[in-house]
Amino acid sequence: MKTFEYDILFFEVKKQKDYDAMRSALNERGAEGWEVITAEAGDYGYTTFLKRETVATKAASE
């Protein structure tokens, strides 16, 4: 059975350059195997929820 781990990131967005920083951080996490499940916009920025399959599960299935 697959198992997952989860993470939550908050990005304060006030200017266009903040979106570039957000994109860069999400690309870095994506390279580590994380996938954005959802993102919620709030008054001060975005909260993103991520998941990735746990390493123990991947090793067991190979």
Secondary structure as UniProt FT lines:
FT   STRAND          4..12
FT   HELIX           16..31
FT   TURN            32..33
FT   STRAND          35..41
FT   STRAND          45..53
FT   HELIX           55..61
//
